[in-house]
């Protein structure tokens, strides 16, 4: 699981990584404003195959992705952008590859919240 809280965090991905343009766009649209505080407002997470079916301990949670009540999900260029709103101010955008290794149950859970 990769966490992105500022533009410099984009260096965790190589420019050729298919997630790179998605994360870059999300950082620019969601995080780059005056006074942004990731601990108060949230950040972007890129999920990897090893995160699937595991507790989200990187976030300090015991829940798995399939347990999260996502909102306003989108499917773009091979990725799911899944929004989790925790309260009125804090949310996390999960970027999840639409890969063969994604379990069907999790894919169904994500697609239940897809925007038209």
PEWO-V266167 format. One record per helix or strand. SS is the DSSP state (~ for helix, > for strand). FROM is the first residue (numbers start at 0). LEN is the number of residues. If there is no record, write none. Layout:
BEGIN
[[SS & FROM & LEN] [SS & FROM & LEN]]
END
This chain:
BEGIN
[[> & 1 & 3] [~ & 6 & 6] [~ & 19 & 12] [~ & 37 & 4] [> & 41 & 6] [~ & 48 & 3] [~ & 56 & 3] [~ & 64 & 3] [> & 70 & 6] [> & 78 & 7] [> & 90 & 7] [~ & 103 & 8] [> & 113 & 1]]
END
